[in-house]
């Protein structure tokens, strides 16, 4: 029932609108057509300038954001701050590997250290005695 009322309302509205348009003189119709054309052109111009601006600046904004993120990650990286200490740790691990490694002929790494106990005693005394006079 509601659809029939809507259809009837739409048909009557359309007929009234068409009668009002037909009743206008040519001068007013011409002015309305010109105003409509100008409004449509202005709307398209605004739409184009907005789209052109957005399409032009979006890639530049993306590149700038990526560059800022990259610099921030590089500056805040723990590797950048501790590069020297990492090199020291690696050297210490290599020394530890040398001490801990065993040859096939020796049974224990501590045995290797005990073989030259006199040398280690001499080196300790030389390091702790201070500058030579």
C-alpha positions in Angstrom: 0.0 0.0 0.0 2.8 2.4 0.8 4.5 1.8 -2.5 1.3 2.8 -4.4 1.2 6.0 -2.4 4.9 6.7 -3.2 4.4 6.0 -6.9 1.3 8.3 -7.0 3.2 11.0 -5.1 6.2 10.7 -7.5 4.0 10.8 -10.6 2.1 13.9 -9.3 5.4 15.6 -8.3 6.9 14.9 -11.7 3.9 16.3 -13.5 3.9 19.5 -11.4 7.6 20.0 -12.0 7.3 19.5 -15.7 4.4 22.0 -15.8 6.5 24.6 -13.9 9.4 24.1 -16.3 7.2 24.3 -19.4 5.7 27.5 -18.0 9.1 29.4 -17.8 10.0 31.8 -20.6 13.1 31.3 -22.7 15.2 34.0 -21.1 14.9 32.5 -17.6 15.5 29.0 -19.0 18.7 30.2 -20.6 20.0 31.9 -17.4 19.2 28.7 -15.4 21.1 26.6 -18.0 24.1 28.9 -17.9 24.2 29.0 -14.1 24.0 25.2 -14.0 26.9 24.9 -16.5 29.1 27.3 -14.5 28.3 25.4 -11.3 29.3 22.1 -12.9 32.5 23.5 -14.3 33.5 25.0 -10.9 32.8 21.7 -9.1 34.9 19.8 -11.6 37.8 22.3 -11.3 37.8 22.0 -7.5 37.7 18.2 -7.8 40.6 18.1 -10.2 42.8 20.4 -8.2 42.2 18.5 -5.0 43.0 15.1 -6.7 46.1 16.5 -8.4 47.4 17.9 -5.1 46.7 14.7 -3.2 48.3 12.5 -5.9 51.3 14.7 -6.1 52.1 15.0 -2.4 51.2 11.4 -1.2 54.4 9.8 -2.6 56.6 12.6 -1.3 55.1 12.2 2.1 55.6 8.5 2.0 59.3 8.8 1.0 59.8 11.4 3.8 58.2 9.2 6.4 60.4 6.2 5.3 63.5 8.3 5.4 62.7 9.6 8.9 61.9 6.0 10.1 65.2 4.7 8.6 67.3 7.4 10.3 65.5 6.9 13.6 66.1 3.1 13.5 69.8 3.7 12.5 70.4 6.1 15.4 68.5 4.1 17.9 70.0 0.8 16.9 71.9 -1.0 19.7 74.5 -2.2 17.2 75.5 1.3 16.4 76.1 2.2 20.1 77.8 -1.0 21.0 79.9 -1.7 18.0 83.2 -1.4 19.9 82.1 -3.6 22.7 80.9 -6.2 20.3 84.3 -6.3 18.8 85.9 -6.8 22.2 83.5 -9.6 23.1 84.3 -11.3 19.8 88.1 -11.0 20.5 87.5 -12.4 24.0 85.6 -15.3 22.7 88.4 -16.1 20.2 90.9 -16.1 23.1 88.6 -18.3 25.1 88.4 -20.7 22.2 92.2 -20.8 22.0 92.5 -21.6 25.7 89.7 -24.1 25.7 90.7 -25.9 22.5 92.6 -29.2 23.0 94.9 -31.0 20.6 94.4 -34.6 20.0 97.7 -35.4 21.9 96.8 -33.5 25.1 94.1 -34.7 27.4 93.1 -31.4 29.0 93.4 -27.6 28.4 94.4 -27.1 32.0 97.3 -29.5 31.5 98.6 -27.1 28.8 98.5 -24.2 31.2 100.4 -26.2 33.9 103.2 -27.1 31.5 104.4 -23.5 31.4 103.7 -22.5 35.0 107.2 -20.9 35.3 106.5 -18.7 32.3 103.1 -17.6 33.7 104.6 -16.8 37.1 107.3 -14.7 35.3 104.7 -12.9 33.2 102.6 -12.1 36.3 105.6 -10.7 38.2 106.7 -8.6 35.2 103.2 -7.1 34.8 102.7 -6.3 38.5 106.2 -4.9 39.1 105.6 -1.6 37.4 107.9 0.3 35.1 111.5 -0.9 34.8 114.1 1.4 36.4 
